[in-house]
Amino acid sequence: MDLRSARIVLIAFSALTLTSCGGRYSYQNVTVTISPQIASIPVNGTQVFTTTTTNAPNVPLFDINGDIVNTPGGPAGSFTPGPSNAEGSTTYHAPATPPIYTATQIAAGFVQGSVTVTAHVFNNPNSISNWTGTSVTFVITGPVTAGISPTTASVKLGTTQQFTGYSVGSTNNALTWQVNGVAGGNTASGTITSAGLYTAPTAMPMTGTTITITAVAQADTTKTASSGVTLTQ
């Protein structure tokens, strides 16, 4: 069920509740809180999230990363019972591995290895856009892994190439970038910034036309991902 459909279901439920309370069809100054505000959950772990709502019924609609999901083993986790629960709570089940998102999802604001759970309470059952929400973002901890993109590249001397890397599985997802095993690189093989921007040398290295870019997970330096770069004139 997508978020829009789930909201419509909740709206229908809320409309009955509001009608039975004297015909009011909107609430004012609604606030909703979600607890606990946690930093991390281990893989395959569970966490009960509860909500407190003022000036409206405590009938939250929960979502994960903006989607209503309830699929066991989902890549970002799942809920039991379902995402909408009149009791004001839900149990979140972490996935078996930390979530790894696509470039499109990253551009939309997703953070590698992290999950955001949001609780929505609707102020007006006649408008799916009139709701109050709050969220908590946490890291899924477990086996540390690292990744890099692209995995191969051809770069002209004196030009740049952007690499994208990730480390997941720890509350520390920082990377150290290396060029031919040297952190940050050097003038002979090229340099790389902490953001993964590689600048090729202006002259061909004496060691040859191929160099290696490596992203090293700071949480576990044995976890790395590499890309082979061919330098061209």
C-alpha positions as a Markdown table, in Angstrom:
| # | Residue | x | y | z |
|---|---|---|---|---|
| 1 | Met | 0.0 | 0.0 | 0.0 |
| 2 | Asp | 1.5 | 3.4 | -0.9 |
| 3 | Leu | 1.4 | 6.4 | 1.3 |
| 4 | Arg | -1.5 | 8.1 | -0.5 |
| 5 | Ser | -3.7 | 5.0 | -0.3 |
| 6 | Ala | -2.9 | 4.4 | 3.3 |
| 7 | Arg | -3.7 | 8.0 | 4.1 |
| 8 | Ile | -7.1 | 7.7 | 2.5 |
| 9 | Val | -7.8 | 4.6 | 4.6 |
| 10 | Leu | -6.8 | 6.5 | 7.8 |
| 11 | Ile | -8.9 | 9.5 | 6.7 |
| 12 | Ala | -12.0 | 7.4 | 6.4 |
| 13 | Phe | -11.4 | 6.0 | 9.9 |
| 14 | Ser | -10.7 | 9.5 | 11.3 |
| 15 | Ala | -13.8 | 10.9 | 9.7 |
| 16 | Leu | -16.0 | 8.4 | 11.7 |
| 17 | Thr | -14.1 | 9.3 | 14.9 |
| 18 | Leu | -14.6 | 13.0 | 14.3 |
| 19 | Thr | -18.3 | 12.7 | 13.4 |
| 20 | Ser | -18.9 | 10.8 | 16.6 |
| 21 | Cys | -17.3 | 13.7 | 18.5 |
| 22 | Gly | -19.8 | 16.3 | 17.6 |
| 23 | Gly | -19.2 | 16.8 | 13.9 |
| 24 | Arg | -15.8 | 18.5 | 14.1 |
| 25 | Tyr | -13.9 | 17.9 | 10.9 |
| 26 | Ser | -10.6 | 19.6 | 11.8 |
| 27 | Tyr | -8.3 | 20.1 | 14.8 |
| 28 | Gln | -6.2 | 23.1 | 15.7 |
| 29 | Asn | -2.7 | 23.3 | 17.2 |
| 30 | Val | -2.1 | 19.6 | 16.8 |
| 31 | Thr | 1.2 | 18.2 | 18.0 |
| 32 | Val | 2.6 | 14.7 | 17.8 |
| 33 | Thr | 5.8 | 13.2 | 19.3 |
| 34 | Ile | 7.4 | 9.9 | 18.7 |
| 35 | Ser | 9.6 | 8.0 | 21.1 |
| 36 | Pro | 12.2 | 6.9 | 21.7 |
| 37 | Gln | 14.6 | 9.1 | 19.8 |
| 38 | Ile | 17.3 | 6.6 | 19.2 |
| 39 | Ala | 20.7 | 6.6 | 17.4 |
| 40 | Ser | 20.9 | 3.1 | 16.2 |
| 41 | Ile | 19.3 | -0.4 | 16.0 |
| 42 | Pro | 21.2 | -3.6 | 15.2 |
| 43 | Val | 20.4 | -5.7 | 12.2 |
| 44 | Asn | 17.5 | -8.0 | 12.9 |
| 45 | Gly | 16.7 | -6.0 | 16.0 |
| 46 | Thr | 13.3 | -4.7 | 17.0 |
| 47 | Gln | 12.1 | -1.4 | 18.5 |
| 48 | Val | 8.7 | -0.3 | 19.7 |
| 49 | Phe | 7.8 | 3.3 | 18.7 |
| 50 | Thr | 5.0 | 5.1 | 20.4 |
| 51 | Thr | 3.3 | 8.4 | 19.8 |
| 52 | Thr | 1.7 | 11.1 | 22.0 |
| 53 | Thr | -0.8 | 13.4 | 20.3 |
| 54 | Thr | -2.3 | 16.6 | 21.6 |
| 55 | Asn | -5.5 | 18.2 | 20.3 |
| 56 | Ala | -6.4 | 15.3 | 18.1 |
| 57 | Pro | -7.0 | 11.5 | 18.4 |
| 58 | Asn | -3.7 | 9.5 | 18.8 |
| 59 | Val | -4.2 | 7.5 | 15.6 |
| 60 | Pro | -0.9 | 7.7 | 13.9 |
| 61 | Leu | 0.1 | 6.5 | 10.5 |
| 62 | Phe | 3.7 | 5.3 | 10.5 |
| 63 | Asp | 6.0 | 5.1 | 7.5 |
| 64 | Ile | 9.6 | 4.1 | 6.7 |
| 65 | Asn | 11.6 | 6.5 | 4.5 |
| 66 | Gly | 8.3 | 8.1 | 3.3 |
| 67 | Asp | 6.7 | 4.8 | 2.3 |
| 68 | Ile | 4.0 | 2.7 | 4.0 |
| 69 | Val | 5.6 | -0.7 | 4.1 |
| 70 | Asn | 4.8 | -3.9 | 6.0 |
| 71 | Thr | 6.9 | -6.5 | 4.1 |
| 72 | Pro | 8.9 | -8.8 | 6.3 |
| 73 | Gly | 12.5 | -8.6 | 5.4 |
| 74 | Gly | 12.1 | -5.3 | 3.5 |
| 75 | Pro | 15.4 | -3.6 | 2.7 |
| 76 | Ala | 14.7 | -0.8 | 5.2 |
| 77 | Gly | 12.7 | -2.9 | 7.7 |
| 78 | Ser | 9.1 | -3.4 | 8.4 |
| 79 | Phe | 6.3 | -2.9 | 11.0 |
| 80 | Thr | 4.1 | -5.2 | 13.0 |
| 81 | Pro | 1.3 | -4.7 | 13.3 |
| 82 | Gly | 0.7 | -2.8 | 10.1 |
| 83 | Pro | 1.8 | 0.8 | 9.6 |
| 84 | Ser | -1.5 | 2.3 | 10.9 |
| 85 | Asn | -2.4 | 1.4 | 14.4 |
| 86 | Ala | -5.1 | 2.9 | 16.7 |
| 87 | Glu | -3.1 | 2.0 | 19.8 |
| 88 | Gly | -0.5 | 4.7 | 19.0 |
| 89 | Ser | 2.4 | 2.4 | 18.7 |
| 90 | Thr | 4.2 | 0.1 | 16.2 |
| 91 | Thr | 7.0 | -2.4 | 16.4 |
| 92 | Tyr | 9.8 | -1.7 | 13.9 |
| 93 | His | 11.8 | -4.7 | 12.7 |
| 94 | Ala | 15.3 | -3.9 | 11.3 |
| 95 | Pro | 16.5 | -5.6 | 8.1 |
| 96 | Ala | 19.1 | -8.4 | 8.0 |
| 97 | Thr | 21.7 | -6.0 | 6.6 |
| 98 | Pro | 22.1 | -2.2 | 6.7 |
| 99 | Pro | 20.2 | -0.6 | 3.8 |
| 100 | Ile | 22.1 | 0.5 | 0.8 |
| 101 | Tyr | 20.3 | 3.1 | -1.4 |
| 102 | Thr | 20.5 | 3.9 | -5.1 |
| 103 | Ala | 21.9 | 7.2 | -6.4 |
| 104 | Thr | 18.3 | 8.4 | -7.0 |
| 105 | Gln | 17.4 | 7.7 | -3.4 |
| 106 | Ile | 20.5 | 9.4 | -2.2 |
| 107 | Ala | 19.6 | 12.5 | -4.3 |
| 108 | Ala | 16.2 | 12.4 | -2.6 |
| 109 | Gly | 17.8 | 12.7 | 0.8 |
| 110 | Phe | 18.3 | 9.1 | 1.9 |
| 111 | Val | 21.5 | 8.4 | 4.0 |
| 112 | Gln | 23.3 | 5.2 | 3.4 |
| 113 | Gly | 22.7 | 2.7 | 6.3 |
| 114 | Ser | 20.1 | 4.9 | 7.9 |
| 115 | Val | 16.3 | 4.6 | 8.3 |
| 116 | Thr | 13.7 | 7.3 | 9.1 |
| 117 | Val | 10.5 | 6.3 | 10.8 |
| 118 | Thr | 7.8 | 9.0 | 10.7 |
| 119 | Ala | 4.5 | 9.2 | 12.5 |
| 120 | His | 1.6 | 11.2 | 10.9 |
| 121 | Val | -1.6 | 12.4 | 12.6 |
| 122 | Phe | -4.2 | 14.0 | 10.3 |
| 123 | Asn | -5.6 | 17.3 | 11.3 |
| 124 | Asn | -8.4 | 17.2 | 8.8 |
| 125 | Pro | -9.8 | 14.0 | 7.3 |
| 126 | Asn | -11.0 | 15.9 | 4.3 |
| 127 | Ser | -7.5 | 16.8 | 3.2 |
| 128 | Ile | -4.6 | 14.4 | 2.8 |
| 129 | Ser | -2.1 | 17.3 | 2.9 |
| 130 | Asn | -3.3 | 18.6 | 6.3 |
| 131 | Trp | -1.3 | 16.5 | 8.8 |
| 132 | Thr | 1.2 | 16.9 | 11.5 |
| 133 | Gly | 4.2 | 14.6 | 11.6 |
| 134 | Thr | 7.4 | 13.9 | 13.5 |
| 135 | Ser | 10.2 | 11.5 | 12.8 |
| 136 | Val | 13.3 | 9.7 | 14.1 |
| 137 | Thr | 16.3 | 8.8 | 12.0 |
| 138 | Phe | 18.7 | 6.0 | 13.2 |
| 139 | Val | 21.5 | 3.9 | 11.8 |
| 140 | Ile | 21.2 | 0.2 | 11.2 |
| 141 | Thr | 24.4 | -1.3 | 12.8 |
| 142 | Gly | 25.8 | -4.7 | 11.8 |
| 143 | Pro | 28.6 | -6.0 | 9.5 |
| 144 | Val | 30.5 | -3.0 | 8.1 |
| 145 | Thr | 30.6 | -2.9 | 4.4 |
| 146 | Ala | 32.0 | -0.3 | 1.9 |
| 147 | Gly | 31.2 | 0.5 | -1.7 |
| 148 | Ile | 32.4 | 2.7 | -4.5 |
| 149 | Ser | 31.1 | 4.0 | -7.8 |
| 150 | Pro | 32.1 | 4.0 | -10.6 |
| 151 | Thr | 34.1 | 0.8 | -10.3 |
| 152 | Thr | 36.2 | 1.7 | -13.4 |
| 153 | Ala | 37.0 | 5.0 | -15.0 |
| 154 | Ser | 39.1 | 6.5 | -17.7 |
| 155 | Val | 40.5 | 9.9 | -16.8 |
| 156 | Lys | 42.6 | 12.3 | -18.9 |
| 157 | Leu | 45.8 | 13.8 | -17.3 |
| 158 | Gly | 45.1 | 17.0 | -15.4 |
| 159 | Thr | 41.3 | 16.4 | -15.3 |
| 160 | Thr | 39.0 | 15.3 | -12.5 |
| 161 | Gln | 36.7 | 12.4 | -11.8 |
| 162 | Gln | 34.1 | 12.3 | -9.1 |
| 163 | Phe | 33.8 | 9.0 | -7.1 |
| 164 | Thr | 30.9 | 8.2 | -4.7 |
| 165 | Gly | 31.5 | 5.9 | -1.8 |
| 166 | Tyr | 29.7 | 4.6 | 1.2 |
| 167 | Ser | 30.3 | 2.8 | 4.5 |
| 168 | Val | 27.4 | 1.2 | 6.4 |
| 169 | Gly | 27.0 | -0.9 | 9.5 |
| 170 | Ser | 28.2 | 1.6 | 12.1 |
| 171 | Thr | 27.3 | 4.9 | 13.6 |
| 172 | Asn | 30.5 | 6.1 | 12.0 |
| 173 | Asn | 30.0 | 6.0 | 8.3 |
| 174 | Ala | 33.0 | 8.1 | 7.3 |
| 175 | Leu | 35.5 | 7.1 | 4.6 |
| 176 | Thr | 39.2 | 7.6 | 4.0 |
| 177 | Trp | 40.1 | 8.0 | 0.3 |
| 178 | Gln | 43.3 | 6.6 | -1.1 |
| 179 | Val | 45.2 | 6.7 | -4.4 |
| 180 | Asn | 47.4 | 3.7 | -4.8 |
| 181 | Gly | 47.3 | 3.1 | -1.1 |
| 182 | Val | 48.2 | 6.6 | -0.1 |
| 183 | Ala | 45.6 | 8.6 | 1.9 |
| 184 | Gly | 44.7 | 11.6 | -0.2 |
| 185 | Gly | 47.1 | 10.6 | -2.9 |
| 186 | Asn | 50.1 | 12.6 | -4.2 |
| 187 | Thr | 51.2 | 14.6 | -7.2 |
| 188 | Ala | 52.7 | 11.6 | -8.9 |
| 189 | Ser | 49.5 | 9.5 | -9.0 |
| 190 | Gly | 46.9 | 12.2 | -8.4 |
| 191 | Thr | 45.1 | 13.4 | -5.4 |
| 192 | Ile | 41.6 | 12.8 | -4.0 |
| 193 | Thr | 39.5 | 14.9 | -1.6 |
| 194 | Ser | 37.5 | 13.7 | 1.4 |
| 195 | Ala | 34.4 | 14.0 | -0.9 |
| 196 | Gly | 35.9 | 11.6 | -3.4 |
| 197 | Leu | 36.9 | 14.1 | -6.1 |
| 198 | Tyr | 40.0 | 12.7 | -7.9 |
| 199 | Thr | 42.4 | 15.0 | -9.8 |
| 200 | Ala | 44.7 | 13.2 | -12.2 |
| 201 | Pro | 48.4 | 14.1 | -12.4 |
| 202 | Thr | 49.5 | 16.4 | -15.2 |
| 203 | Ala | 52.2 | 13.9 | -16.3 |
| 204 | Met | 51.9 | 10.1 | -16.7 |
| 205 | Pro | 53.2 | 8.3 | -13.6 |
| 206 | Met | 56.4 | 6.2 | -14.0 |
| 207 | Thr | 54.5 | 3.3 | -12.5 |
| 208 | Gly | 52.2 | 3.1 | -15.5 |
| 209 | Thr | 48.8 | 4.2 | -16.8 |
| 210 | Thr | 46.7 | 2.5 | -14.2 |
| 211 | Ile | 46.0 | 3.6 | -10.7 |
| 212 | Thr | 43.6 | 2.4 | -7.9 |
| 213 | Ile | 41.2 | 4.6 | -6.0 |
| 214 | Thr | 40.1 | 3.0 | -2.7 |
| 215 | Ala | 37.4 | 3.9 | -0.2 |
| 216 | Val | 38.2 | 2.7 | 3.3 |
| 217 | Ala | 35.6 | 2.4 | 6.0 |
| 218 | Gln | 36.9 | 4.3 | 9.1 |
| 219 | Ala | 34.7 | 2.1 | 11.3 |
| 220 | Asp | 36.6 | -1.0 | 10.1 |
| 221 | Thr | 39.7 | -0.3 | 8.0 |
| 222 | Thr | 39.7 | -3.9 | 6.7 |
| 223 | Lys | 36.5 | -3.1 | 4.8 |
| 224 | Thr | 37.3 | -1.4 | 1.5 |
| 225 | Ala | 36.0 | -0.8 | -2.0 |
| 226 | Ser | 38.3 | 0.0 | -5.0 |
| 227 | Ser | 38.0 | 1.4 | -8.5 |
| 228 | Gly | 40.5 | 0.9 | -11.3 |
| 229 | Val | 41.4 | 4.1 | -13.2 |
| 230 | Thr | 43.1 | 4.3 | -16.6 |
| 231 | Leu | 45.0 | 7.5 | -17.2 |
| 232 | Thr | 45.0 | 8.8 | -20.7 |
| 233 | Gln | 46.8 | 11.6 | -22.5 |
